[in-house]
Each structure stands twice: as C-alpha cells, then as structure tokens.
Amino acid sequence: MQEKIIILDFGSQYTQLIARRVREQNIYCEIHPFNKIPELDSGLKGVILSGSPFSVRDENNPVPELDKFPKDIPVLGVCYGAQFLAQVNGGDVYPSETREYGRANLSFVDTENILMKGVSEGSQVWMSHGDTINVPPNGAKIICSTEDVEVAGYQFDNSNIFGIQFHPEVYHTKDGATLLSNFLVDICGCIQDWTPASFVDTTIADLKAKLGNDRVVLGLSGGVDSSVAAMLLHKAIGKNLYCIFVNNGLLRKNEFSSVLEQYKGLGLNVKGVDASNKFYTALADLSDPEKKRKAIGNAFIEVFDEESHLIENVTWLAQGTIYPDVIESISVTGGPSATIKSHHNVGGLPDYMKLKIVEPLRSLFKDEVRRVGKAMGLSPELLGRHPFPGPGLAIRILGDVTAEKVRLLQEVDAIFINSLKSSGLYDSVWQAGVMLLPVKSVGVMGDERTYENAVALRAVESTDGMTADWVHLPYEFLAKVSNDIINKVVGVNRVVYDISSKPPATIEWE
C-alpha cells in the first residue's frame, strides 16, 4: 500500500507548493478540496490543512469533516488550518491589528518539541494572514512565537495535532523544510521511498494488472507528458499500445515529420495522421480563445475516433494528464472553477466513443514527469523539450486562425527557438514561444513604408507552470532575434518582448 499524505485545500495560493515540498522529501501526497475527502485506506500517514483566502470568522468559512479521519492520524494545520483547529477547540481568533504579510522571526522556540526540532530561535518565517490566534485552543501548548504573534505554533497535549500560523512551504521560511521533515518523518512515520524509479516500477505493475491484454490507444502530441505516458504503457503492454500522432496543422515548423521519426526510434507502435485541413476548417472565423480551444478539441476527437475505429477491439484511451491539469480543473468550493482555460486532457469524452480512460501521469507535476522519463532512459533532448500547448499555435495567434498566419508564425517561432538553442539559452528557459498579435504597425524598410504584423516573444522560467516569471534574456540576444525575424520573415516588421509574470498574467496569451 502506497504511503500518502493528504492535503486538504481551502483555496490557498500556496497549496500546490505544500505538495511540492512534501514530494521533494520522497513522500507521496495528494491535494483534495476540504469538502471532498477521499476514500481512506491504510496508506494514509498524515493530514495537512492548507491556508485560505477565507477567514474562520466568515459566515460561510470552509469547514472540513475531520471526523472522517482516524482519531490517531497526525494533523498539521497551516495558517487558516491552524486558526480553524484553534477556533473549533475553544481558542480565540481575532482580526490582526496589523495584517501580517511577509518576513518575521521566531522569538521563542520550544526546542524540545518534536515539530520544532532543529528550528532555531530567530529563524525567519513567512506570515500571510489577516487573523491571529490570540488564545491557544483548549488543551494546547505554545511551541513557538514571534515578536508580534505569541501563538505562532501550538500542539494539542498528548496528541500529534499541530498548528502553525506561518507558511513552512515557502522559500522565505528558512527552516521550513526541517519543520516539514519533522512532521512527515518523525511524527507521521513516512519512509521516504517515493522515487522516480519506484514510481516507474509501481505504475508499470499497476498498468499490467489494470489493462491485462486489452488494447489501448494514445494520442501523442510530441510533448514530454504524452511521450512519458507512452513509454510507461509501452513497457507495460507492448504492442497492445496503439499511438496516433495527429498533425493538426498547428505544430511548430517541421515538427510533425521530425517527432514522428523520433517516436518510431523509441520502438513505439505509432501512426502519423495529417489532418491539418480539418482543423483549419473547424477554426474558420473563430476569434474567441475558448471557442478556438473547443473547436480544436472537437476536431481532434473526430479524427481520433475515426482512427481508433480502424484498430480492432480497443477498449482504453490513454492520456498524458498531469497533476496541474487536475488541480486547475477542481474547485475547492464544490462549484465550477473560474475558467482560466479549458484543459484538453480533463474534459472527458463524448458518450459515443465508449472508451475507458487511463492516465498514468495523473498524480505527477511536470518536473516529476521529466524525472520519471529520465529513470526510464528517455533522451535528454526529448525530456528537455519546452511545454507546448495542446491547441498548438492556434492560441498563439490572437484572433482568427488561417493557414497563412500559421505559416508565418511557424517561421518566426523557428527563428526564436533555434536561436535559444544555438545561444545555449534553451535549457535555462522553461517555456518559450511567439504570439502573433492582431494588430499591424507602420515600419520603414529601405525607402518604403510598410504596414505589417507585430509579434511578441515570450520566455518564462517555472517549475510546473502554476507560477512563472519572465526570463531576463540578454539584450544582445533579443536584438539579434528581432533583426533576424524582421529581415527573414516577410509580413513582420515589429518584435516586442513580454515581461509579464504569472500571476497576474498567464504564460500563454489565450
């Protein structure tokens, strides 16, 4: 039975970061909305309650059903989680006189306490809350304080239930990893055996048991996620995996042919299908980003359905869904999430396809997918590929999509990406691409005035795409790329560089 930590999400911006910090210690964890506690098994080792934008004093504040967990299971409440545990157990939570955001230092640490072992007095922590626990809950003792917050941390007597008002998961909490290790290893008793190699072995065994001799069809995209998913399935069921690589006409320049050959070199049972015209027809006159995504999704399903029917006795559809796809598609309030974008991997299938879903990477973040691929021996070139959106260049063309716009953007994109590679910058960038803007601008070329397209270069650094910062590419590099694009691509006379981070922007423009 796989050991696990469950993180109950109350809507904090840091919840995914808690999960990452837990997994960095080779311990498996899952995020679940506070009101959707999963079916529990003997693998459960502990529970972490996240922070929240809500206040425990709000009339409709999130209230988890903690009674569903075993009485002796260790619990760590973080920020809102700590305040909730305090309030429901007789403590007092009041609005802070000064909203506490940012760095603070521990002025008192109970160094004998198991949670605080190795955390030193004066250690920097990160506060992010508008409420403060003024009086600890009944039957609890204070285990750490700051100058302004006496109850910065507490433990219930004779139990493994703790609360801390600071965030151990953020970089600014200097001893955060030590505190989390104390909870996960010393208190919860986790073994720390969840590694890429163990994930590969366990997943292949599970796939063999689940799929048996069934046939599975998988849509390859050329990206890391679908490639790693394909190799896991290939190792589990061999030739019973049928891969389809669809050219939707929205891939990068020459990508269809080059990636198809690469897949065949891996020994995969793969078929290439050029359906470019079908996708261009589906996208005709569409400018709204969501409508474009849905049109592409529907066209892909139609092509995929046609191709999968050519394979006899297929019962499963495999997808490269990863954890951020799942997280962004779940609402902690139980209602529909605010639509950032529709995820092409998490939308389900039309009833007529009659295929069951298998998603071997559903529990992994992007960087974990790469480590799993490395453990299986996939090439650094394939694993180092930048993420590329499922709808392809269609969402990098703002406004309507035409074959000519795609061709133009492919040329610009190729110059940018190849320049990053030749300059040794590609691997220091998490994702890069070019946006074709729906505006034209006046330019001068030789003795003639021009009125042509503007493009925006985008390069970001990130770990998993949940947050991202723009990359400070050298000015000399940007100047050369801009010059190459304008000189070599007819139809472009202006190049700009996007210096927005996520949040508040998104990585893609649509």
Residue pairs with C-beta under 8 A, 6 or more apart in sequence:
1 41
1 42
1 43
2 28
2 43
2 194
2 202
3 27
3 28
3 43
3 45
3 190
3 191
3 193
3 194
4 28
4 29
4 30
4 43
4 44
4 45
5 22
5 27
5 28
5 29
5 30
5 44
5 45
5 46
5 47
5 48
5 184
5 188
5 190
6 29
6 30
6 32
6 37
6 38
6 44
6 46
6 47
6 48
7 15
7 18
7 19
7 22
7 29
7 30
7 31
7 32
7 47
7 48
7 50
8 32
8 33
8 34
8 37
8 47
8 48
8 49
8 50
8 64
8 81
9 15
9 31
9 32
9 33
9 34
9 50
9 332
10 34
10 49
10 50
10 51
10 52
10 54
10 62
10 64
10 80
10 81
10 332
11 50
11 52
11 53
11 54
11 62
11 332
11 333
12 50
12 51
12 52
12 53
12 79
12 80
13 51
13 53
14 50
14 51
14 128
14 167
14 169
14 170
15 31
15 50
15 51
16 31
16 324
16 327
16 464
16 466
17 169
17 170
18 48
18 50
18 78
18 169
19 29
19 30
19 31
19 323
19 365
20 169
20 365
20 463
20 464
21 168
21 169
21 176
21 177
21 180
22 29
22 48
22 180
22 184
23 29
23 194
23 365
23 368
24 177
25 177
25 180
25 181
25 184
25 185
25 190
25 192
26 192
26 193
26 194
26 195
27 184
27 190
27 192
27 194
28 194
28 363
29 48
30 38
30 363
31 327
32 38
33 330
33 331
33 332
33 333
33 334
34 49
34 62
34 63
34 64
34 332
35 62
35 64
35 65
35 332
35 333
35 334
36 334
37 64
37 65
37 68
37 69
40 68
40 69
40 70
44 69
44 70
44 73
45 73
45 74
45 184
45 188
45 189
45 190
46 73
46 74
46 75
46 76
46 183
46 184
46 187
46 188
46 190
47 66
47 69
47 73
47 74
47 75
47 76
48 75
48 76
48 77
48 78
48 81
48 183
49 64
49 75
49 76
49 77
49 78
49 80
49 81
49 82
49 84
49 85
50 78
50 79
50 80
50 81
51 78
51 79
51 80
51 81
51 128
51 129
51 167
52 61
52 62
52 79
52 80
52 81
54 61
54 62
54 80
55 61
55 80
55 95
55 130
55 131
56 80
56 83
56 84
56 87
56 93
56 131
57 93
57 95
57 131
61 84
62 80
62 84
62 332
62 333
63 84
64 84
66 75
69 75
72 160
73 160
74 160
74 161
74 162
74 183
74 187
74 188
75 85
75 160
75 161
75 162
76 115
76 162
76 163
76 164
76 183
77 83
77 84
77 85
77 161
77 162
77 163
77 164
78 163
78 164
78 167
78 168
78 169
79 128
79 129
79 164
79 165
79 166
79 167
80 129
81 163
82 133
82 153
82 154
82 163
82 164
82 165
83 93
83 129
83 131
83 133
83 163
83 165
85 137
85 161
85 163
86 92
86 93
86 133
86 136
86 137
86 140
86 151
86 154
86 163
87 93
87 137
88 137
89 137
89 138
89 139
89 140
89 156
90 137
90 138
91 133
91 135
91 136
91 137
91 138
91 140
91 151
92 133
92 134
92 135
93 131
93 132
93 133
93 134
94 131
94 132
94 134
95 130
95 131
95 132
96 129
96 130
96 131
96 132
98 148
99 129
99 130
100 127
100 128
100 129
100 130
100 132
100 148
100 149
101 127
101 128
101 129
102 126
102 127
102 128
103 124
103 125
103 126
103 127
103 172
104 124
104 125
104 126
104 127
104 146
104 147
104 148
104 149
104 152
104 166
105 122
105 123
105 124
105 125
105 146
105 147
106 119
106 120
106 121
106 122
106 123
106 125
106 144
106 145
106 146
106 152
107 121
107 122
107 145
107 146
107 147
108 121
108 142
108 144
108 145
109 116
109 119
109 120
109 121
109 123
109 143
109 144
110 116
110 141
110 142
110 143
110 144
111 117
111 119
111 121
113 143
113 155
114 182
114 186
114 187
115 143
115 153
115 155
115 162
115 164
115 179
115 182
115 183
115 187
116 143
116 144
116 153
116 179
116 182
117 178
117 182
117 186
118 175
118 178
118 182
119 144
119 175
119 178
119 179
120 175
123 174
123 175
124 172
124 173
124 174
125 146
125 152
125 166
125 167
125 168
125 172
125 173
125 174
125 176
126 166
126 167
126 170
126 172
126 173
127 146
127 149
127 165
127 166
127 167
128 167
129 165
132 149
132 151
132 165
133 149
133 151
133 154
133 163
133 165
134 150
134 151
135 151
136 142
136 151
136 154
137 154
137 156
137 163
139 156
139 157
140 154
140 155
140 156
140 157
140 163
141 154
141 155
141 157
142 150
142 151
142 152
142 153
142 154
143 153
143 154
143 155
143 162
144 152
144 153
144 164
145 151
145 152
145 153
146 152
149 165
151 165
152 164
152 165
152 166
153 162
153 163
153 164
153 165
153 166
154 162
154 163
155 161
155 162
156 162
160 187
160 188
162 183
162 187
164 179
166 173
167 173
167 176
168 175
168 176
168 177
168 179
168 180
169 176
169 180
170 176
173 179
184 190
184 192
185 192
196 368
196 371
196 372
196 374
196 375
197 375
199 364
199 368
199 372
199 375
200 232
200 235
200 372
200 375
200 376
203 232
203 236
203 360
204 232
204 235
204 236
207 232
207 233
207 236
207 237
207 358
207 360
208 236
208 237
210 358
211 236
211 237
211 240
211 316
211 358
213 237
213 240
214 237
214 240
214 315
214 316
215 240
215 241
215 242
215 311
215 312
215 313
215 314
215 315
215 316
216 233
216 237
216 240
216 241
216 242
216 314
216 315
216 316
216 317
216 318
216 358
217 241
217 242
217 243
217 244
217 304
217 307
217 308
217 311
217 314
217 316
217 317
217 318
217 355
218 226
218 229
218 230
218 233
218 241
218 242
218 243
218 244
218 317
218 318
218 319
219 226
219 243
219 244
219 245
219 246
219 300
219 304
219 319
220 226
220 227
220 230
220 243
220 244
220 245
220 259
220 263
220 268
220 270
221 245
221 320
221 388
221 390
222 245
222 251
222 255
222 259
222 385
222 388
223 320
223 385
223 387
223 388
224 366
224 369
224 370
224 373
224 382
224 383
224 385
224 387
225 320
225 321
225 322
225 361
225 366
225 369
226 319
226 320
227 263
227 320
227 373
227 378
227 382
228 320
228 361
228 369
228 370
228 372
228 373
228 376
228 378
228 383
229 318
229 319
229 320
229 359
229 360
229 361
230 241
230 243
230 263
230 266
230 268
230 318
231 266
231 268
231 373
231 376
231 378
232 360
232 361
232 372
232 376
233 241
233 318
233 358
233 360
234 241
234 266
234 267
234 268
234 269
235 376
239 269
241 268
241 269
241 318
242 269
242 271
242 308
242 311
242 314
243 263
243 268
243 269
243 270
243 271
244 270
244 271
244 273
244 304
244 307
244 308
245 256
245 259
245 260
245 263
245 270
245 271
245 272
245 273
246 273
246 275
246 300
246 303
246 304
246 307
247 256
247 272
247 273
247 274
247 275
247 276
248 275
248 276
248 279
248 296
248 299
248 300
248 392
249 275
249 276
249 277
249 279
249 280
249 403
249 406
250 279
250 296
250 391
250 392
250 393
250 394
250 401
250 406
251 392
251 393
252 388
252 393
252 410
252 413
252 414
252 417
253 410
253 411
253 413
253 414
254 414
256 272
256 274
260 270
260 272
262 382
263 270
264 270
266 378
271 307
273 303
273 307
275 299
275 303
276 403
278 299
278 302
278 303
279 296
279 299
279 300
279 394
280 401
280 402
280 403
280 406
282 295
282 296
282 298
282 299
283 292
283 295
283 296
283 394
283 400
283 401
284 400
285 400
286 292
286 295
286 400
286 401
287 399
287 400
289 341
289 395
289 510
290 339
290 341
290 342
292 391
292 394
292 395
292 401
292 510
293 341
293 342
293 344
293 391
293 394
293 395
294 342
296 344
296 390
296 391
296 392
296 394
297 342
297 344
297 347
297 391
300 344
301 349
301 350
301 353
305 352
305 353
308 314
308 317
308 353
308 355
314 355
315 355
315 356
316 355
316 356
316 357
316 358
317 349
317 353
317 355
317 356
317 357
317 358
318 357
318 358
318 359
318 360
319 345
319 357
319 358
319 359
320 345
320 359
320 361
321 343
321 345
321 346
321 359
321 361
321 362
322 345
322 361
322 362
322 364
322 365
322 366
322 369
323 362
323 363
323 364
323 365
324 365
324 366
324 464
324 465
324 466
325 343
325 345
325 346
326 346
326 362
327 466
328 337
328 340
328 343
329 337
329 343
329 346
330 337
331 337
340 506
341 506
341 508
341 510
344 390
344 391
345 359
345 390
349 355
349 357
361 369
361 372
364 372
365 463
365 464
366 387
366 463
366 464
366 465
367 463
367 464
370 383
370 384
373 382
373 383
374 380
374 383
384 426
384 427
386 417
386 426
386 429
386 430
386 431
386 432
386 433
387 430
387 431
387 465
388 433
389 395
389 396
389 508
393 401
393 406
393 409
393 410
393 413
394 401
394 406
395 508
395 509
395 510
396 409
396 413
396 433
396 434
396 435
396 436
396 508
396 509
396 510
397 405
397 406
397 409
397 435
397 436
398 435
398 436
398 437
398 438
398 509
398 510
399 438
405 436
408 436
408 453
408 489
408 491
408 492
409 434
409 436
409 455
411 488
411 489
412 434
412 436
412 455
412 485
412 489
412 492
413 433
413 434
415 481
415 484
415 485
415 488
415 489
416 432
416 433
416 434
416 457
416 481
416 485
417 426
417 432
417 433
419 477
419 480
419 481
419 484
420 426
420 429
420 432
420 459
423 477
425 473
425 477
426 432
428 461
428 471
429 459
429 460
429 461
429 471
430 460
430 461
430 462
430 463
430 465
430 468
431 458
431 459
431 460
431 462
431 465
431 468
431 507
432 457
432 458
432 459
432 460
432 471
433 458
433 508
434 455
434 456
434 457
434 458
435 455
435 456
435 458
435 498
435 509
436 453
436 455
437 453
437 454
437 455
437 456
439 453
439 454
440 451
440 452
440 453
440 454
441 451
441 452
441 454
441 493
441 494
442 449
442 450
442 451
443 449
443 450
443 451
443 452
443 486
443 493
443 494
444 450
445 493
450 493
452 491
452 492
452 493
452 494
453 491
453 492
453 493
453 494
454 492
454 493
454 494
454 495
454 496
455 485
455 492
455 494
455 495
455 496
456 495
456 496
456 497
456 498
456 509
457 478
457 481
457 495
457 496
457 497
457 498
458 470
458 498
458 507
458 509
459 470
459 471
459 473
460 468
460 469
460 470
460 471
460 501
460 502
460 507
461 468
461 469
461 470
461 471
462 468
462 469
462 502
462 507
465 507
467 501
467 502
467 503
468 501
468 502
468 507
469 501
469 502
470 498
470 499
470 500
470 501
473 497
478 497
481 495
482 495
485 492
485 495
486 492
486 493
486 494
486 495
498 505
